[in-house]
Amino acid sequence: MKDSVNEAEFQINDYIRLDQMPHFLCPGCGHGIALRALLWAVHELGIDKDKLAVVSGIGCSGRLSAYVDANSFHTTHGRPLAFATGLALARPDLHVIVITGDGDSLAIGGNHLIHACRRNLNMTCMMLNNEIYGMTGGQVSPTTTSNRYTTTTPAGNTEPVFDACALATAAGAGFVGREVTMQVTGLKNLLRDAIAHDGFSFVEVISDCTEIYGRKNDLGVSPEMMLSQKAGMRPEAYRNTVDVPFKPNALECGMLAKNDRPEYGATYRAMVDRIRGKGA
Amino acid sequence: MAKRINLQGNQACALGAIAAGCTFYAGYPITPSSEVAEAMARELPKIGGTFIQMEDEIASMGAAIGASMGGLKVMTATSGPGFSLKQENLGYASGAEIPCVIINVMRGGPSTGMPTRPAQGDIMQARWGTHGDHAIIVLTPASVAECYSETVRAFELTERLRVPVVVLIDEVIGHLVETVDLDALKPSRLVTRKFADGPAEGFEPYAVTDDMVPPFPRPGDGYRSHTTGLTHLPSGFPTQNPSKAEAALVRTTDKLDLHADLIEAVEVAECDDADVVIASVGISARAGQAAVADLRSKGVKAGLFRPKTLWPFPEAALKAATKGAKAVVVPEMNQGQMVLEVERLLKNKSVHGLGKIDGEAITPAEIVTRVTEVLA
């Protein structure tokens, strides 16, 4: 990983497959902003596209890998972290980035997320949390806010919500952060730090599903949803200050946890070297 | 000097994999296949390879495919419920044409069933376990030496054809210990997939080539191609155009027809003058072999037909082996799976099943009794 920042101006067209446009995201969807921030971070780190592997699962988030001009893998529902684990172990020379969603990585793929955090293999997982299964028409997800309406909670969601960052932190991820799509520069910086971290990094992006989720819950159109998401955040810079009104229900954003536990690939390769009589 | 050692079937699968160039294994513990994982955990680090025990069967299949997408020769092993769980990502490997070898050591089912008891109940699941029409190859060793050599062949086929290969063994074969000569078994050549090496400009990862096996774009080699479980165009990107979708799907199954000679493998014994042919796989075929000897000693002209490649089913070989036979008996440790295929292919023959699902292997005596009934 390069320490210095690539000074060349970021042009998203250098990193996406223009022949795959128009994309299939709905108007107002926050996923495109997140993808832009991710590619901006990749650009700033000066990562060679030939050495970039983008692995996604299924859902709206899953479709993003096809738009990235890199080695892209659109895998099965909930399993991108499992695929990425094999790929990253097989090819430590690649920069592996997983794009997933709240349903993909907290419901069907929850077990893989926990163990990816525990293992601490070098890769970055960007989880787009839009609180809904958008691709399948708007069913409740593990992050759907309580009492909100979805096609499978017609009387409002009665289930509690998953805090993905708390989960990732508890499971031992080397780097954990959260950001809203409205703060695109902050999100880019967070993703850049996450990718540069030597270990498993997890970034939750609070994205908006305007078409399906916003409409059904009268949350307004995209700018209104994004503004309210931003207002619901407690920025990292203010987290430990006492002069800012404390919002007990707000999610925290920015870098939330970081540790320097050994990266798993290096640990494994050291064991192999020891067995083969190389090194100490 | 010959290197003769006592070896277990499961361990032979692991050693065969290493000999074939496997450098990545992802697995999950399950009886009666765990010895494969244990052997790979011991052997792979010695050659600089990677072993990982994943959090579940789904993840172990996913990690294996992920490593194969990185360009390595990969394997996983499982049994019963684990094989069910692997079907999702096995389908992905078939659809996206990612080489991988899956050892499935069959135990009693359904569900948890009889974990330490043998069965052959996954004969149809191995062919049709994942959803949708798909290409797959299934090999059925019947000895410890074959566990080794058929695992080698599994790697040759999966790498050459980019089709997932299942090595389907039963618990008896998996846990059987026999003396083998490892030097004699060692493959004389290594078959590795054809990596793309042409210009990146205009490269199509699923281009229709003469052999119907597109060159594999290795990440880092500049192709930056897309891999998906969605039905895809030669470009690798999804399509729902009916004619293009069908053409893409048909190529992956036509590929097996085109390479049928490479894939097919059978053992045919004493079928030339046989009045009755015993068609069977795995340990049941070993019992069949003993039954043939017993029947011959009693003056019954019996023969053995044993697919080493079970799927695609060796149709022409079966028809040739049973040409003069009056009856065909199919012993298998299930309620009748392979017999369905034999009946389908031999419509004008007298085909009889011999099923057993009590957790015990079929004995030669049971086969002799069944043959005697059939011929009566």
Contacts between the chains, C-beta under 8 A, distances in Angstrom:
chain1	res1	chain2	res2	distance
A	20	B	237	6.6
A	49	B	224	6.1
A	50	B	219	7.8
A	50	B	220	5.7
A	50	B	221	7.5
A	50	B	222	5.2
A	50	B	224	6.4
A	51	B	219	7.9
A	51	B	220	5.9
A	53	B	219	5.6
A	55	B	66	7.5
A	65	B	226	7.4
A	66	B	226	5.6
A	66	B	228	7.0
A	66	B	237	6.4
A	66	B	238	7.5
A	69	B	224	5.9
A	70	B	224	5.6
A	71	B	219	3.9
A	71	B	220	7.5
A	71	B	223	7.8
A	71	B	224	5.7
A	71	B	225	7.0
A	72	B	224	7.6
A	72	B	225	7.7
A	72	B	226	4.7
A	72	B	227	7.0
A	73	B	66	7.8
A	73	B	69	6.2
A	73	B	226	7.8
A	73	B	227	4.8
A	73	B	228	7.7
A	74	B	226	7.1
A	74	B	227	6.9
A	74	B	228	4.0
A	74	B	229	6.7
A	74	B	230	6.8
A	75	B	62	7.0
A	75	B	66	8.0
A	75	B	92	6.5
A	75	B	229	6.8
A	76	B	62	7.2
A	76	B	88	5.7
A	76	B	89	5.8
A	76	B	92	5.2
A	76	B	229	5.9
A	79	B	58	6.4
A	79	B	59	7.1
A	79	B	62	4.4
A	79	B	88	7.6
A	79	B	89	6.4
A	82	B	54	6.6
A	82	B	58	6.8
A	82	B	59	3.9
A	82	B	60	7.8
A	82	B	61	7.8
A	82	B	62	3.1
A	82	B	63	5.3
A	82	B	66	6.9
A	82	B	89	7.8
A	83	B	62	4.8
A	83	B	63	7.0
A	83	B	65	6.2
A	83	B	66	3.7
A	83	B	69	7.2
A	84	B	66	6.1
A	85	B	26	8.0
A	85	B	52	7.1
A	85	B	54	7.2
A	85	B	59	7.3
A	85	B	62	7.6
A	85	B	63	4.8
A	85	B	66	6.4
A	86	B	24	6.9
A	86	B	26	6.0
A	86	B	52	7.7
A	86	B	62	6.7
A	86	B	63	3.4
A	86	B	64	6.0
A	86	B	65	6.6
A	86	B	66	2.8
A	86	B	67	3.8
A	86	B	68	7.6
A	86	B	69	7.6
A	86	B	70	7.1
A	86	B	74	7.4
A	87	B	66	4.0
A	87	B	67	6.4
A	87	B	69	5.8
A	87	B	70	4.9
A	87	B	219	7.7
A	88	B	66	7.8
A	89	B	24	7.3
A	89	B	50	5.1
A	89	B	52	6.3
A	89	B	63	7.4
A	89	B	67	6.4
A	90	B	24	5.7
A	90	B	50	6.8
A	90	B	66	7.1
A	90	B	67	3.8
A	90	B	68	8.0
A	90	B	70	3.5
A	90	B	71	7.1
A	90	B	72	4.8
A	91	B	70	4.0
A	91	B	71	7.3
A	91	B	219	6.4
A	91	B	220	7.1
A	93	B	220	6.4
A	94	B	70	7.3
A	94	B	219	5.8
A	94	B	220	6.5
A	111	B	55	5.3
A	111	B	56	6.1
A	111	B	59	7.3
A	112	B	55	6.5
A	112	B	59	5.5
A	112	B	62	7.8
A	114	B	55	7.5
A	115	B	54	7.4
A	115	B	55	4.0
A	115	B	59	7.3
A	268	B	50	6.8
A	268	B	52	7.9
A	271	B	45	6.6
A	272	B	45	4.6
A	272	B	48	5.9
A	272	B	49	8.0
A	272	B	50	7.8
A	275	B	45	4.5
A	275	B	46	6.2
A	276	B	45	7.3
A	276	B	46	6.7
A	276	B	48	6.6
